[in-house]
């Protein structure tokens, strides 16, 4: 949900990454909970090719974190169903159901389908290749980014995901290695600073070159 809040210690994380890289051909996918947010993580070879994906399921408990520095970390209750090919173990689709607590408190509990992966992100399945496509769309398309962000909290946090928010999530998904994750955040911060400076300079130039009023 927020940058700089890892659940693995650095040394254990490095060891886990090496295990996945070594055995990715026999790992159909990775399914994790505990995080309480709906997300995924990509794993790459040493040459940068996507080799595996980790799915992070949302929590049923609408727990709001008390971790320092993390604001508005609650979620609506969510339940995930994985559809897969029994012969190949290939993930065919991921369907998430949720309970809107605001509506439930006003009326009555009503579980409903939140989204289906293939429909929401326009991919054929839940394979590593497809999830790399999802990442690229989240990274480049604000429509998909906002959709992902709302799914992340199971439609609890519907605020706008801006540039800093985009960097938080894209870097977390793409760079599971601690060092590469930190470098990704720094690169995005530098790029944002350059864009802001250029916009400021452009505004000043437009102000100088614009029509002048005489008194």
N, C-alpha and C positions, 0 to 999 in steps of 0.2 A: 504493500500500500504506500509506503514511504521509503525514500532512499536511505541506505545505510543501516538497514535492520535485517541482517542475515540470521538464518536459523541454524546454519552449520558453522562450526569452527573452521578456520582457514585450512588447517592441516587435514581434517576429515573431508572437507570439501574437495581438496586437491586429490585425495586418494579415491574418492567416489568418482570424480571425473575420469580418472585413469581407468577405473574398472569399466565404466560405460564405454569409453573409447575402445578398450580392448575387446569387449564382448558384445558390442552393439549389434552384430549380425544375428545374435540369438535372443536379443531383447526386443519383444514386439512393441512395447511401450512402457512407460513408467506412470504409476498412478499414486498420487500423494494427497493427503489431507492435512489437518491440523492448522493450515495457514489461514483458514476462514475466508479466503478470497478466491475468486474464480480467475485462474490464469494458467499459463503454461510456460515451460522453459525449453529452449532449444540447445541441442548438443552438437558439436562440430568436430570433424577430424582435424588433425594438425595442419591440413592444407585448406581448411575452411569450408569443407563440404558438410551439409547437414546430415547427421547420422542417426539421431534419435530425438524423441520428444518426451517431456515430462508433463503430465496433466495435473494441475492443482485444483482439487474440488472445493467448492464453497462449503461452509459449515451449516449444519442444521441449527446450531446454537447461535442466536443473534448477539454474540459476545462483542462488547466494545472494549478495545484494548486500553490498558492504563500505562502502556510503555511510554517513557519520556519522549517527547518530540513527535508523537504520532497523534494527529487530530482526526476526529470523525472516522474512526476505524471500524464502525459497526457494519453489520450486513443483515439483509433479510434472510430467513432460513432457506436453504437450497438443498436439493437432492439431485444427484447425477445418475444417469443411466448410460452405460457404455454399450453400444451395439457393435458386435464384432463377428468376423467370419470364424466359425468354429474349426475349420480346417487349417486356415493360414494364420489365424489369430490377428489378422489385420483389423485395425479399428475402422469400422464403417461409418459410424456417426457417434456423436456425443449429444445427449438430450438432457437439459437441465430444467427441473421443475422448482417452483418457488412459492413462498407464502408471503404476500404483501402484508406486513404487520400493521401498517397504518389502516388499511381497509379492514383487516381482521379485528382491530380494536374498535372500529366504528360499527361494524356489522357482524360478520361471522367468518371464521377461518375458511379459506378457499384456496386450495393448492391448484396451480395452473402451470402449463408449460411456459417457461421463460423464453427459451430459444433452442433451436436445433443448429448445431455447428455448421453443417453443410449448407443450410439455407441462409443463415445469418451472414456467413463470410464467403459464400459462393465458391465452395471447394467440393471436390468429389467424395472425399472421405477424411479420416483423421490420421492419415499417414504422416510420416516425417516431412515428406515433400509438400503435402498440403498445408501443414502447420507452418512451414517456412513461407508459404504464400500468404497465409494469414498474417504473419509477422510483417512481411513487406507491405501489406495493405494497411495495417495499423500504423506503420512507420511513415507512410507517404500520403494516406488519404484521411482527412479529418473526420469524414463520415464514419469510417470503420474504427478510427481511434475513439471517437465519442461512444460508439456502440459498445466497443470492448470495455471502456471505462465504466459504463453503467452496468454491464454484466459483472464486472470485477467485484462490485459490492452487492450483487444480486438485486440491482435496481434500488438500492438504498440511497446511495450518493449520486444524485442526478446533476451535479454541478458541471460546469464546462471544464474539460481537460485541455489546458493550454500547453504552451511549448515546454515549460518546466515539467509539467505532468507527463507529457509525451516522452521526454527524455527519461524520466523515472521508470516508466513502464517498459519502453523499448529496450533500454539498456539492461534492465533486470531480466527480460525474456531472452535477449540475444547473448548476453555475456554472463555465463554462470560462474566463470572463473573470477575470483575476487579482484585480482589486479586488472584484468581486462574490463571488468565492470566499472572500476574507479576511473580508468582511462576513458571509457565511453562517456561517463558523466562529465569529465573535464572537457572533452572535445565538444560536447553539446553545449556546455556553458560558454566556451570560447566562441563558438559559432553564433550563439544567441547574442553575446556581447557585441560582436562585429556587426550583426544585422541591426541591433539597436543604435549603434554609433552611426551607421550609414543612414538610417532613417532620420536621426537627429540632424545630421549634416544636410540631408536633402531638405528638411523642413527649414533650416536656417537659410539655405540658398534660395529657396522659393520665397522666403520672407524678404530677402535682400533684393531679389530680382523682380518682385511683384510690383504692381502699380503703386506709385508713391503719391501721397496726398500732400498738397501744398496748403499752407495756412494763409 
